[in-house]
Amino acid sequence: MNHRIRNKGTVSTVTLFLLALSCAFFQQQTMAQPINVGNNITMSITTGVAGGTLTSVVNTARTLTYRRQLAIAKITVSTSCPTQSFTLKVLATAVPDGIAAPEVTLVNGMPATDFIVNIPVRPPNTARSCTLRYTASATFSQGNSIEDGNDVHTVTYTILAQ
């Protein structure tokens, strides 16, 4: 079974795509500050024990880059995946400023959920980066990509005043 995080091309049993978009909004009088996530990734679950469990796949190939703001800030995460069949989670690790929230399970249509909180005010105004840890998982009872199609997630990260 496969989980895929966007843009690569092998369709396997269970596939999850993740389209990581960078979105940033901040309070009214401040210009939007970009959050950089990087290119799309693909994750495929290909191993498991027949009649047992599938082996989850972890990807830490992407970072989230942002800057400190003029007020204490936080970053939220949400996803859109209208035909979601499988499980995708994300966790911020090695966070240089602020406090990482516990791992977030990404569910289609979920409200924006705190991802990193208590990001201190600038200075410095230099770019800060943390590692994104995506975990894709599936169960046999959830079906597979060949029969159910792939999950294609559009994940949105937003920085705003806390």
C-alpha positions in Angstrom: 0.0 0.0 0.0 1.2 3.5 -0.7 0.9 6.9 0.6 2.0 9.7 -1.7 2.8 13.3 -1.1 2.3 15.0 -4.4 4.0 15.2 -7.7 5.8 11.9 -8.3 4.1 9.3 -10.4 3.8 5.7 -9.2 0.3 4.7 -8.3 0.4 1.9 -5.8 -2.0 0.3 -3.5 -2.6 3.2 -1.1 -1.4 6.6 -2.2 -1.5 9.9 -0.4 -0.4 13.1 -2.1 0.5 16.2 -0.2 0.6 19.5 -2.0 2.3 21.8 0.4 1.3 25.4 -0.3 2.7 28.3 1.5 0.2 30.8 2.7 0.8 33.6 5.2 -1.4 36.2 6.7 -0.7 38.5 9.5 -2.5 41.3 11.4 -4.2 44.1 9.4 -1.4 46.7 9.3 1.4 44.4 8.4 2.2 43.0 5.0 1.8 39.3 4.5 5.0 37.4 5.4 5.8 34.4 3.3 6.1 30.9 4.7 8.2 28.6 2.5 7.6 24.9 2.5 9.2 23.7 -0.7 8.2 21.4 -3.5 5.5 18.7 -3.4 6.5 15.3 -2.0 5.2 11.7 -2.5 4.9 9.0 0.1 4.1 5.4 -0.7 3.2 2.7 1.8 4.5 -0.5 0.2 5.0 -3.0 3.0 2.9 -4.8 5.6 1.9 -8.1 6.9 -1.0 -9.8 5.1 -4.0 -9.8 7.3 -2.0 -7.7 9.8 -0.8 -4.1 9.7 0.8 -1.9 7.1 4.1 -0.2 7.8 3.7 3.6 8.2 6.0 5.8 6.1 7.8 8.9 7.5 9.2 11.8 5.4 11.4 14.5 6.9 12.6 15.9 3.6 10.8 19.3 3.9 11.4 22.3 6.1 9.1 25.1 7.0 10.8 28.5 6.8 9.4 31.7 8.3 10.4 34.9 10.0 9.6 36.4 13.4 6.9 39.0 13.4 6.2 42.3 15.1 4.0 40.6 17.7 4.1 37.2 19.3 2.9 34.8 16.6 1.8 31.3 15.8 1.7 29.1 12.7 -1.5 27.0 12.0 -2.0 24.1 9.7 -5.0 22.9 7.8 -5.7 20.6 4.8 -8.1 20.1 1.9 -8.5 16.5 0.6 -12.1 16.0 -0.6 -11.8 12.3 -1.2 -9.6 11.5 1.8 -9.4 7.7 2.5 -6.1 7.4 4.4 -4.3 9.0 7.4 -1.7 11.7 7.1 -0.1 13.5 10.2 2.4 16.3 10.5 4.8 17.4 13.3 7.2 20.3 13.5 10.6 19.2 14.8 13.8 21.2 15.6 11.8 24.4 16.1 14.3 27.2 16.7 11.7 29.8 18.0 8.3 29.0 19.6 6.8 25.8 20.8 5.8 22.9 18.5 2.3 21.6 19.1 1.7 17.8 19.3 1.5 15.9 16.0 -1.5 17.0 14.0 -3.7 14.6 12.1 -4.7 16.2 8.8 -8.3 15.7 8.1 -10.2 17.2 5.1 -12.0 20.4 5.9 -10.5 20.6 9.4 -10.2 24.1 11.0 -6.8 25.7 11.1 -5.0 24.0 14.0 -2.1 25.4 16.1 1.2 24.0 14.8 3.9 26.2 16.3 2.9 28.7 19.1 4.6 31.4 21.1 7.0 32.5 18.3 8.8 35.5 19.9 8.9 39.0 18.3 11.8 40.1 16.1 14.7 40.7 16.2 16.2 38.7 14.7 14.5 39.1 11.4 16.5 36.3 9.8 14.8 33.2 8.4 13.9 30.5 10.9 13.4 26.9 9.8 12.0 23.7 11.3 11.7 20.2 9.9 8.3 18.9 8.8 7.8 15.3 9.8 4.9 13.8 7.7 3.7 10.3 8.7 1.4 8.5 6.2 -0.5 5.4 7.3 -3.3 3.2 6.2 -5.1 0.1 7.3 -6.3 -2.8 5.2 -9.9 -1.9 6.1 -9.4 1.6 4.5 -9.0 0.0 1.1 -6.4 0.9 -1.5 -5.5 3.5 -4.1 -6.3 1.2 -7.0 -9.9 0.8 -5.9 -10.4 4.1 -4.0 -8.1 6.5 -5.7 -5.2 8.6 -4.3 -5.4 11.1 -1.5 -4.2 14.5 -2.7 -3.8 16.9 0.2 -3.4 20.7 -0.1 -1.8 21.6 3.2 -1.9 25.3 4.2 0.4 26.8 6.8 -0.5 30.3 8.1 1.4 32.7 10.3 -0.6 35.1 12.4 -0.6 37.1 15.6 -1.3 34.9 18.6 
